[in-house]
Amino acid sequence: MPTASRRVNSSLGIYLEGQHMFRSLLISAFSLAIAGLSACAVPTPSREFQNVPPGKVYAGKILNIAAPNSEGWQLLKSSPSGMVFARQGKAPGESFVAQVAIFNPPQTDSPEEFEAVIVKGAQRDAETGRFSTSNFTHQFTSARGYPCVQMQNISEDRQAKTGPNKTETLVLQNEHLYCRHPVQKNIGFAITYSHRGKSLHPDFQKEANSFIEGVLVPNTPSSK
C-alpha cells in the first residue's frame, strides 16, 4: 500500500476481516473521521493529520490511490491495511469518508460465487441494532479485467457519533467496490465512498464514482 508521512498515526488503522466487511467498514471509518476532524481543530502531539491536495496520487505496489478530487480532505490513516480520507460537510454533523481497505477475499470458483459470498457478508451486517437499510443493490462486474462486486446502500444510522459525547440519527449513503487483486489472488481490496448527514447528498454518486475510478492496480489495462 502507499506510504504517507510519518505524521499520520498508522495505529488508527483498521483491517477488514472478510466476515465483517460491511459493518466494520462503516463504524470504524466514521469513528475515525469524527475523531480525526475534531483533532484537527485542536491539534495534539499524539494525533496529527495531513491536509490533502485534490487528486493527489499515492503510488504503491498493490494499489495506486488518488485522493478525492475536491478541497477540504484530510488523510486520517495510511498503513499496510489501507487509507482513510475524510472531510466535514457544510451542515452540522455532516461528514464524508473515502476509504480503501485490504481484506482476505474468500476463495471462490466462479464470478457468481464471489458475488454471493461478498453480498452475503454485507447483508448480514447491514441490518443491526444500529443500522436500518432502506436501499441495497449489488452487481458483479469485470469491467476492470478482474472480479469485482459493486454495492450501493442507503441506511439510517441511529447511533451516529457527531461529537465526543453526542450521537444523532443520520442518513448514511455508501458506494462500495470490492475486488480480488488480479495478480496477488490472496488479496482483496474494498473501495468505499460514504456520506453521513441529515439528508441525502445530491452529488453523492458523481463524487463516489470519481473516487472509486481513481483507485487502480498498477500496470493493468484499467490503470492506463
C-alpha positions, 0 to 999 in steps of 0.5 A: 500500500502507499506510504504517507508521512510519518505524521499520520498515526498508522495505529488508527488503522483498521483491517477488514476481516472478510466476515465483517466487511460491511459493518466494520467498514462503516463504524470504524471509518466514521469513528475515525473521521469524527475523531480525526476532524475534531483533532484537527481543530485542536491539534495534539502531539499524539494525533496529527493529520495531513491536509490533502491536495485534490487528486493527489496520487499515492503510488504503491505496489498493490494499489495506486490511490488518488485522493478525492478530487475536491478541497477540504480532505484530510488523510486520517490513516495510511498503513499496510491495511489501507487509507482513510480520507475524510472531510466535514460537510457544510451542515452540522454533523455532516461528514464524508469518508473515502476509504480503501481497505485490504481484506482476505477475499474468500476463495471462490470458483466462479464470478457468481460465487464471489458475488454471493459470498461478498453480498452475503457478508454485507447483508448480514451486517447491514441490518443491526441494532444500529443500522436500518437499510432502506436501499441495497443493490449489488452487481458483479462486474469485470469491467476492470479485467478482474472480479469485482462486486459493486454495492450501493446502500442507503441506511439510517444510522441511529447511533451516529457519533457527531461529537465526543459525547453526542450521537444523532440519527443520520442518513448514511449513503455508501458506494462500495467496490470490492475486488480480488487483486488480479495478480496477488489472488490472496488479496482483496481490496474494498473501495468505499465512498460514504456520506453521513448527514441529515439528508441525502447528498445530491452529488453523492454518486458523481463524487463516489464514482470519481473516487472509486475510478481513481483507485487502480492496480498498477500496470493493468489495462484499467490503470492506463 
